[in-house]
Amino acid sequence: MIWNYKGKEIQEITDFPKDTFGFIYIITHKPTKKSYIGKKFLNFTRKQKLGKKELKLLEGIQGRPPKFKIIQTESDWKTYWSSNTTLKALAKAEPEDNFERQILHYCTSKKLLTYFETKYQMQYQVLEKPEEFWNINILGKFFKKDFDPQ
């Protein structure tokens, strides 16, 4: 399944603009017209302890030598179906043709990714329209249940 951005198919990491850190997306289930808005990082970053050989090479360097190195690998963005369990279950059970995956916005930093995810979720009123969206919270602070009539 591919991602689309303004009519253009995005299939490889090289299809993204140069400094893209991640993107904001909307996945729509065509039969029900229900959607989910979220964010996705293009790369995973993790710390890895330096091995004996690497530490040996750093001997003699002034100051405190590092104990870790940063490893960056491409994320699972190509096959990603959001963090929403209902949507993921539907994606496994139904054909991919029943879904549309669109990129709404490219972001160049983690901070902008969070900002634009929040912006689009508020703009589309994902918590106020439970019949249209699967999102159940925004930033872990605003919840769909808060909008339910008492």
Number of C-alpha atoms within 10 A of each C-alpha: 13 14 21 16 15 9 9 11 13 16 14 11 15 8 10 16 11 9 10 15 18 22 26 23 23 20 21 21 19 12 8 10 14 17 21 22 23 24 23 24 19 18 17 11 13 11 11 11 12 14 11 8 8 13 14 10 9 12 10 8 8 7 6 8 11 10 12 14 13 10 11 11 10 12 16 13 19 15 10 13 21 18 13 14 11 10 20 13 11 15 16 10 9 11 9 14 10 14 20 17 20 22 22 18 17 21 22 14 15 14 9 15 22 17 14 19 23 18 13 18 21 13 9 14 14 23 23 18 14 17 12 17 21 20 21 16 15 17 11 7 6 12 16 16 13 11 12 10 5 5
